[in-house]
Amino acid sequence: MDARQAGGCIERELLILTRHMEMASPRRVRSGGALDRSAYVLLSRLEAQGPMSVPDLVEAFGLAPSTFTRQTTALLREGLVERTLDPNGSIARKFRITDEGRARLHADRDAIVAGLADVLGDWPADRLRRFIADLEQFNTDIEQRTGRPWPR
């Protein structure tokens, strides 16, 4: 199998995986209060990296500023983020996750992790370690090519 064939197989499996994740997402499993996918990703990034401005988010994700203006406005309205001054003294405002945002993020993450743990429960430890190492390497390789690393 060459890299192109492997890419086709991986694309199909990632498509199926994201569909499974969508179907089992906390917003589908429990009613009300669950975060949508974009809020989950944005809050996860703010939790991992700390306060970020719209230009920081644009650089991190490679999406248009208007995308983050809409997303942060919605998160502000829900009390999941707050505006703060840049701790480095810049005039730019940054967005920081609130206690409510962190609580909702953790509730959704706990539901996702529980679902994954249920699927992985019968896997031996060495297989789990290999799978995790391969996923980390795959993501790191993508991050190196795009220049957009995710803080770990």
C-alpha positions as CSV (number, residue, x, y, z in Angstrom):
1,M,0.0,0.0,0.0
2,D,1.4,3.4,-0.9
3,A,0.8,6.7,0.9
4,R,-2.0,7.7,-1.5
5,Q,-3.9,4.5,-0.8
6,A,-3.3,4.8,2.9
7,G,-4.5,8.4,2.7
8,G,-7.8,7.1,1.2
9,C,-8.3,4.5,3.9
10,I,-7.5,7.0,6.6
11,E,-9.8,9.6,5.1
12,R,-12.7,7.1,5.2
13,E,-12.0,6.0,8.7
14,L,-11.7,9.6,9.9
15,L,-15.0,10.4,8.2
16,I,-16.7,7.5,10.0
17,L,-15.0,8.4,13.3
18,T,-16.2,12.1,13.1
19,R,-19.7,10.8,12.3
20,H,-19.6,8.5,15.4
21,M,-18.3,11.4,17.5
22,E,-21.1,13.7,16.2
23,M,-23.8,11.1,16.9
24,A,-22.5,10.4,20.4
25,S,-21.8,14.1,21.3
26,P,-23.0,15.4,24.6
27,R,-25.5,17.7,22.9
28,R,-27.2,14.6,21.4
29,V,-26.9,12.5,24.5
30,R,-28.2,15.0,27.0
31,S,-30.6,17.8,26.4
32,G,-29.8,21.4,27.0
33,G,-26.6,22.9,28.1
34,A,-24.2,21.0,25.9
35,L,-21.8,23.0,23.8
36,D,-21.8,23.0,20.0
37,R,-18.7,21.7,18.3
38,S,-17.2,25.1,17.6
39,A,-17.7,26.3,21.2
40,Y,-16.1,23.0,22.5
41,V,-13.1,23.5,20.3
42,L,-12.6,27.2,21.1
43,L,-13.1,26.7,24.8
44,S,-10.6,23.8,24.7
45,R,-8.0,26.0,23.1
46,L,-8.5,28.8,25.5
47,E,-8.2,26.4,28.4
48,A,-5.0,24.9,27.0
49,Q,-3.3,28.1,25.9
50,G,-4.8,30.8,28.1
51,P,-6.3,34.2,27.0
52,M,-6.3,34.8,23.3
53,S,-7.3,37.7,21.1
54,V,-9.2,37.4,17.8
55,P,-5.9,37.8,15.9
56,D,-4.4,35.0,18.1
57,L,-7.4,32.8,17.2
58,V,-7.1,33.5,13.5
59,E,-3.4,32.6,13.6
60,A,-4.1,29.4,15.6
61,F,-7.0,28.1,13.5
62,G,-6.4,29.7,10.1
63,L,-10.0,30.9,9.9
64,A,-11.4,34.4,9.1
65,P,-11.6,37.0,11.8
66,S,-15.4,37.2,11.3
67,T,-15.7,33.6,12.3
68,F,-14.1,34.3,15.7
69,T,-16.0,37.5,16.2
70,R,-19.3,35.6,15.8
71,Q,-18.1,32.7,18.0
72,T,-16.7,34.9,20.8
73,T,-19.8,37.1,20.8
74,A,-22.0,34.0,21.3
75,L,-19.7,32.7,24.1
76,L,-19.7,36.1,25.8
77,R,-23.5,36.2,25.6
78,E,-23.6,32.8,27.3
79,G,-21.1,33.8,29.9
80,L,-18.6,31.1,28.8
81,V,-15.8,33.6,28.1
82,E,-15.0,37.1,29.3
83,R,-12.9,39.9,27.8
84,T,-9.8,40.8,29.6
85,L,-6.8,43.1,29.1
86,D,-3.7,41.6,27.6
87,P,-1.4,40.5,30.5
88,N,1.5,41.5,28.3
89,G,0.4,45.1,28.1
90,S,-0.9,45.2,24.5
91,I,-4.0,47.2,23.8
92,A,-5.7,44.2,22.3
93,R,-8.5,42.6,24.3
94,K,-8.2,38.9,25.0
95,F,-10.8,36.3,25.7
96,R,-10.5,34.1,28.7
97,I,-12.6,31.1,29.7
98,T,-14.9,31.7,32.6
99,D,-15.7,29.3,35.5
100,E,-19.0,28.6,33.8
101,G,-17.3,27.9,30.5
102,R,-14.8,25.6,32.2
103,A,-17.6,23.7,34.0
104,R,-19.5,23.2,30.8
105,L,-16.4,22.2,28.8
106,H,-15.5,19.7,31.5
107,A,-19.0,18.3,31.6
108,D,-19.0,17.7,27.9
109,R,-15.4,16.4,27.9
110,D,-16.3,13.9,30.7
111,A,-19.2,12.6,28.6
112,I,-17.0,12.2,25.6
113,V,-14.2,10.5,27.6
114,A,-16.7,8.2,29.2
115,G,-18.0,7.1,25.8
116,L,-14.5,6.5,24.5
117,A,-13.6,4.6,27.6
118,D,-16.6,2.4,27.0
119,V,-15.4,1.5,23.5
120,L,-11.7,1.1,24.6
121,G,-12.5,-0.9,27.8
122,D,-11.5,-4.3,26.3
123,W,-8.3,-3.1,24.7
124,P,-5.0,-4.2,26.2
125,A,-2.8,-1.5,27.7
126,D,-0.1,-2.0,25.0
127,R,-2.6,-1.5,22.2
128,L,-4.0,1.6,23.9
129,R,-0.4,3.1,24.2
130,R,0.3,2.4,20.5
131,F,-3.0,3.9,19.4
132,I,-2.4,7.0,21.4
133,A,1.2,7.3,20.2
134,D,0.1,7.0,16.6
135,L,-2.6,9.6,17.0
136,E,-0.2,12.0,18.7
137,Q,2.3,11.5,15.9
138,F,-0.3,11.9,13.2
139,N,-1.5,15.2,14.7
140,T,2.0,16.4,15.3
141,D,2.9,15.8,11.7
142,I,-0.2,17.7,10.5
143,E,0.7,20.6,12.9
144,Q,4.2,20.7,11.6
145,R,3.0,21.0,8.0
146,T,0.3,23.6,8.8
147,G,2.4,25.6,11.2
148,R,-0.5,25.5,13.7
149,P,0.4,23.4,16.7
150,W,-2.1,22.6,19.4
151,P,-0.8,23.2,23.0
152,R,-0.4,20.0,24.9
